[in-house]
Amino acid sequence: MAEFRQNDCGNWQQAFAGDVFNTAVYLKRLSAQTDVAFASVVGIDMFSRALRTYCDSEMLNSRWLKCHQERSCGLYFIQTDSQGERQFSYYRENSAARTLIQMLSDDDWLEFAEQMDWVFVSAISLAILSEENRQGLFQQLQRLQRCGVKLAFDTNYRSSLWECPDIARVWIYKMLAGSDLAFAGAEDMAGVLNHCGMNAKDVARELTPLKIPELVIKAGKEQVLVITPNYHYAFEIEPVDTVVDTTAAGDSFNAGYLAALLDGQPLSERVQWAASLASEVIQHAGAIIPPSAMPTMVLNTSDS
Ligand code: ADP
């Protein structure tokens, strides 16, 4: 999506952002040797064209970035009020991205299966689709898994994008149960379950019965829990003193985690890469930090 952010002088600054997009950009920056494709739909409007150019500049593979002739790129605006609270206004009802399932052909899905090792989907990817298209996406993801592609999923919950909380809960649980790697935010799960104040341990109790092969639970500056069928691990997070903007904290965390995983790093290092990138990202305004601000990942060969 095209993001417009009002700065301290009242001027609007334009950038590009979106949860899966943010993860793709950060993953490619951390893992130059990995072919990272951003699968979505844009239009032919000026923001869509600029988004495509931006993908190229970030070295993302846009083989599955489709073009819709009538729809356009979604937009959102962020303003910070006098109490420092962020206010979002979204203009995405007619966004091209909502047509993803119609725009991807059977050949596209076959190529995915042949060329990709992992596919990463978020609850927002599902929320913006019609119920029929969610079902279509789910079936295609299951086919990919049968061809050996692994599925990673993030619970990113935006209540306003779903018809009702019950539908969101059904889909998020369906995706969690089918994932090879799941990222669950404590705040997201509290929203999904309408259970105020849920912490990482509550989420672990709730999701462990799903037997997800690798479940990563994020809870802001609190411990990160990683749960596999045989072990539970807890990793401390070093809190950032001056948080500027938490936009993309979770998305960049996911990218750091995936980059370390693809690099063959053990669990402890996956969390370490994830947390160090996320802690840098929240010290900058906006979802995507300048390439020059990217942290250097230090390899540690200790076992998880
Ligand atoms: P999500 O957006 O997925 O809900 P969180 O808010 O839980 O994500 O944050 C994701 C990650 O960002 C955390 O696990 C942590 O590594 C990092 N993070 C978030 N807030 C802080 C903070 N105040 N200090 C340090 N790290 C943070």
Residues whose N, C-alpha, C, O or C-beta is under 5 A from the ligand:
A	BS01	ADP	G185 E187 K218 A219 G220 K221 I237 E238 P239 V240 A249 G250 F253 A275 A278 S279
